[in-house]
Amino acid sequence: MRCVVPLLRAGLALTCPAGLAAVPPVLAQAAPQEAKTEPLTVVSRSGAHAFQVEVMRDDASRARGLMFRRSMPANRGMLFDFERSLPVTMWMKNTYLPLDMVFIRADGTIARIESDTEPLSTRVIASGEPVLSVLELNAGVANKLGLRPGDRIDHPLFRSPR
């Protein structure tokens, strides 16, 4: 994710609604760095699946996301914490990896999945409803695990009252 973004005037101007700040240009061009990871479990009909995720908890890290990274290990992902439930939009600008985006409600249930997103695209991908979080996984993982709306994500983010 790069920012919660509506595209204006042929995609040239970007703004971030709901108080989320745009990423400063210097940050957007910085070399990618991996943050510390936390355990997360995806629970689907096929069972429980463990991942280690980087959690993006502030505007700058949410805006940067997986930009400029060329690979991500199979058991890794990135979890975006929006701090409150709201409709969000994502895009793939400056993101080289095809991803599955899992939009997650505050109770930890999956609202919707956007599979195999197009790298480097500015196409807006909407949550479709208010969500607290988005989990980005390598493309194809959601399908491989049989993830569906209503399946559950287990992480402390979804246990605390918001």
Secondary structure, DSSP 8 states (H G I E B T S, - for coil): ---S--EETTTTEE---TT-----HHHHHS------EEEEEEEETTEEEEEEEEEE-SHHHHHHTTTT-----TTEEEEEEEEEEE--EE--TT--S-EEEEEE-TTSBEEEEE-S--TT----EE-SS-EEEEEEEETTHHHHHT--TT-EEESGGGTS--
